[in-house]
Amino acid sequence: MDERVFPHKADQPIPTWDLRHRLPIDKPVSSDRRDTATIFRINSTYMDVTDQPFKDRQWLAGGVFIAAFFSALFAVTLIRIVLIPVPTIGIGVVAVYCALIGSLIRVTYMAFKYGRDEFFSLTRRPIRFNRKEKKIYAIRRRRFFSKPGQGDITWEIPWDENAIFCIHRGVAHHRRFYDIRYYEVDHDGNVTRTVAIGKKWEDEESLGDLLSQWNYWCWYMNHGPAELPKPLLFFKEKENSLESFLFCMYGFGMRASANYRISMMPFILLMTGFRLMALRTCRDPIWPEVVAKNSIIEPDDPFDQPSGDTPVGWAETALALERNEYPDGDKRKMKNWNGKKDPAANARLWAQDIPPRLH
C-alpha cells in the first residue's frame, strides 16, 4: 500500500500493533539474512535501497491519470451545460451544477495531491544507509527551486537505539501486507512523520522475508558489507522500457504461468504505459551536498557494486541466473540466534499480536 496514499495519522500515537513489533538494530530477528529485492547499489560507505512505493508506482500513476481524465471530463461537461440556455433555473439545474462542481473539485484535488510526487517529480526516491555516519538519508520530494548544494528534500534518520523502526501491518484488496516503517515522534509520543523502507511484503508467508531483510540492513550498518550475501538483484538507477514492462509483469505474479501472463497482457501493457508516463516526466534525484560529501566511495573499494560483470535489473539478472553466473536467493545464517530455526515458524510468531521476545 503506497505510503503517500494511505499515510500515517499525524499527531497521534504510533499504532499499538506497530509499536509492539518494534525492530531492534542490534539483535537478529530471524535465523538468516538476505536481500529480497530492495537494493540499488552497495559499497563500504553506503547502501541505497528502495522506498516502499517504488515497485508499485504504476498503480498510483494509473490512478492519477484516471483522476486527471475525469477532471477534464467533468470540466468539459460543466462548460457545455453552462452554455446551454436555460429558461428558468430550478432546483434540478442547481443540483446538477453543484454535483458537477463538487466532483470536479474532488477529482482535481486528488490528481494534484497524488500526482505531485508521481509526475514531474523524481524517477526514484532512494533511501541511503550510511554506515560511516550511522545515519539514514531518505529523499522524499523534488525541490524545484533549490539553492546551490541544497538538493532535493531529504530526511535524516539516526541509526541508534532511540530510532523507532517497526513492522507495519495493513490490509489491501482483502489481503494482509507488511512493511518496515520508521516513526519520528514528538515529546508527547505522537507521530510527526514516517517513511516506509524497502518494499511491501504480502501475506503472512512473506513476513519471514521481511525479517531476513531487516537482518540484512542491520548487518550492513553494524558490521559492513564483507559477510553479506549477494542481493537478489540490483535495480537499475536509470530504468528503461524493458525494466518498466518487467516490473508490471511481475506485479501480476512472480511465478505466474505463461498462459496467465498472456491473458493479462493487455493490463500489463496498460500498467507499463502508466509507469513510463510517470518516469518520462521525472528527473533523477539530487542529493544535498552534505550527503554527497559524506558518501564518497574509495576508488579501490572491493565491495562497490554493481560493477564489472554484475547484472543490473530484472532482465540481465534473469539471464545471468540461467547461465549460473549469479546466485539465486543467496543467504547467510545469523550467528548467536536462539529463536526458531525455521524462518516460517519464526514468522508465524511475529505475525501474532505479541511477537516473540528477543534474547
Secondary structure, 3 states (H helix, E strand, C coil): CCCCCCCCCCCCECCHHHHHCECCCCCCCCCEECCCCCEEEECCCEEEECECCHHHHHHHHHHHHHHHHHHHHHHHHHHHHHHCCCCCCCHHHHHHHHHHHHHHHHHHHHHHHHHCCCCCCECCCCEEEECCCCEEEEEEECCCCCCCCCCCEEEEEECCCCCEEEEEEEEECCEEEEEEEEEEECCCCEEEEEEEEEEEEECHHHHHHHHHHHHHHHHHHHHCCCCCCCCCCECCCCCCHHHHHHHHHHHCCCCCCHHHHHHCHHHHHHHHHHHHHHHHCCECCCCCHHHHHCCCCCCCCCCCECCCCCCCHHHHHHHHHHCCCCCCCCCEECCCCCCCCCHHHHHHHHCCCCCCCCC
